[in-house]
């Protein structure tokens, strides 16, 4: 072969080697792709969908209770917004479980067990002690932030400003627990649509936490310790 041909071949080989090296380097700088497989029964996606559906259902229940216990328009408007939003989100979560052909209730897992995937710390930083591992399941309170049956009965019996304050305090606790769970899914869930919903929950519920703090202050009260 002529010197010119060898030079041409060498140039092509070097170009391919450099292109391959650039591709590998570029791939190393990118975030790994999210899994596209259908979630399994013990996945973070399924666990979050089940647990948040239960969590949301109680928020809807509390919102209907305060609606019947007060005529205050600010609190009733907040309660309506929370009930409407969380009922719609609950429908989405249960719909995903149907789509994935997974049971809506797990008999083999404790509530929030899915958050232990990375050692139990997913979404926990800066959450004012809302560690699911330390939560005591009692009197119907299955997850952090959930009200007990006794507290729900008290809310149902309360009227006027007393009902407003108790609702705002209970819902503040409820939102803090919900934010913890949603942050966990934002870190662990690999289904893009579910992760986006969880991130949206964090933003919306943190905003409502600020509003509820203002409403409590206006009534001479504050969130519970």
GIVENDA-V361823 format. One record per backbone hydrogen bond with DSSP energy under -1.0 kcal/mol. CO is the residue of the C=O (numbers start at 1). NH is the residue of the N-H. If there is no record, write none. Layout:
CO/NH  CO/NH
This chain:
2/6  3/7  4/8  5/9  6/10  7/11  8/12  9/13  10/14  11/15  12/16  13/17  14/18  15/19  16/20  17/21  18/22  19/23  20/24  21/25  22/26  23/27  24/28  40/43  43/47  44/48  45/49  46/50  47/51  48/52  49/53  50/54  51/55  52/56  53/57  54/58  55/59  56/60  57/61  58/62  59/63  60/64  61/65  62/66  63/67  64/68  66/70  69/160  72/76  73/77  74/78  75/79  76/80  77/81  78/82  79/83  80/84  81/85  82/86  83/87  84/88  85/89  86/90  87/91  88/92  89/93  90/94  91/95  92/96  93/97  94/98  95/99  96/100  97/102  98/101  110/113  112/115  113/116  114/117  116/119  121/124  124/127  127/130  129/131  131/134  138/141  139/149  140/142  141/138  143/146  148/152  149/153  150/154  151/155  152/156  153/157  154/158  160/164  161/165  162/166  163/167  164/168  165/169  166/170  167/171  168/172  169/173  170/174  171/175  172/176  173/177  174/178  175/179  176/180  177/181  178/182  179/183  180/184  181/185  182/186  183/187  184/188  185/189  191/195  192/196  193/197  194/198  195/199  196/200  197/201  198/202  199/203  200/204  201/205  202/206  203/207  204/208  205/209  206/210  207/211  208/212  209/213  210/214  211/215  212/216  213/217  214/218  216/219  216/221  217/220
